[in-house]
Amino acid sequence: MNLKKWRDLFEWPVMIFLIVGIVTAALDVKIGDFTPIIWFLISFWSLLIIICMEVTMIREFLEKLKES
């Protein structure tokens, strides 16, 4: 399982949704009927996925060390 590639793919949405949230908040507009807080929540959700993947990678590494 190659989690590094998946983590790299999730880094882009975090930045995109964060920037969209900042821009929509600054301009006080809605895009696709999403308020700025929704864009921030989507960005936070993607960030949580990245954190979970990092923890999984650390756990797998420690298990490999334990087996050796």
Phi, psi and omega per residue, in radians:
M1 nan 2.104 -3.102
N2 -1.799 1.590 -3.095
L3 -1.350 -0.373 -3.118
K4 -1.095 -0.699 3.118
K5 -1.139 -0.717 3.114
W6 -1.146 -0.699 3.130
R7 -1.099 -0.733 3.114
D8 -1.095 -0.618 3.110
L9 -1.208 -0.562 -3.136
F10 -1.395 -0.253 3.113
E11 -1.186 -0.613 -3.137
W12 -1.115 -0.857 3.116
P13 -1.067 -0.590 3.122
V14 -1.025 -0.860 -3.118
M15 -1.195 -0.730 -3.118
I16 -1.098 -0.869 -3.109
F17 -1.172 -0.582 3.086
L18 -1.145 -0.776 3.121
I19 -1.146 -0.747 3.106
V20 -1.075 -0.712 3.109
G21 -1.108 -0.714 3.118
I22 -1.153 -0.771 -3.125
V23 -1.138 -0.794 -3.134
T24 -1.158 -0.579 3.089
A25 -1.219 -0.699 -3.129
A26 -1.187 -0.655 -3.120
L27 -1.584 -0.117 -3.128
D28 0.948 0.937 3.119
V29 -2.208 2.908 3.041
K30 -2.023 2.402 3.066
I31 -2.038 2.130 -3.134
G32 1.097 0.508 -3.110
D33 1.107 0.339 3.049
F34 -1.729 2.231 3.076
T35 -1.390 2.875 -3.142
P36 -0.983 -0.598 -3.127
I37 -1.132 -0.572 3.105
I38 -1.144 -0.721 3.108
W39 -1.105 -0.690 3.100
F40 -1.164 -0.668 3.121
L41 -1.174 -0.669 3.072
I42 -1.122 -0.714 3.103
S43 -1.115 -0.746 3.131
F44 -1.137 -0.679 3.106
W45 -1.067 -0.787 3.107
S46 -1.109 -0.660 3.102
L47 -1.130 -0.681 3.089
L48 -1.118 -0.642 3.087
I49 -1.108 -0.736 3.113
I50 -1.090 -0.744 3.131
I51 -1.097 -0.748 3.113
C52 -1.110 -0.654 3.106
M53 -1.165 -0.686 3.102
E54 -1.104 -0.756 3.122
V55 -1.104 -0.693 3.105
T56 -1.125 -0.706 3.115
M57 -1.127 -0.708 3.107
I58 -1.113 -0.756 3.137
R59 -1.105 -0.751 3.106
E60 -1.102 -0.697 3.115
F61 -1.102 -0.765 3.140
L62 -1.165 -0.608 3.095
E63 -1.185 -0.645 3.082
K64 -1.156 -0.672 3.079
L65 -1.130 -0.663 -3.122
K66 -1.165 -0.632 3.139
E67 -1.250 -0.520 -3.084
S68 -1.322 nan nan
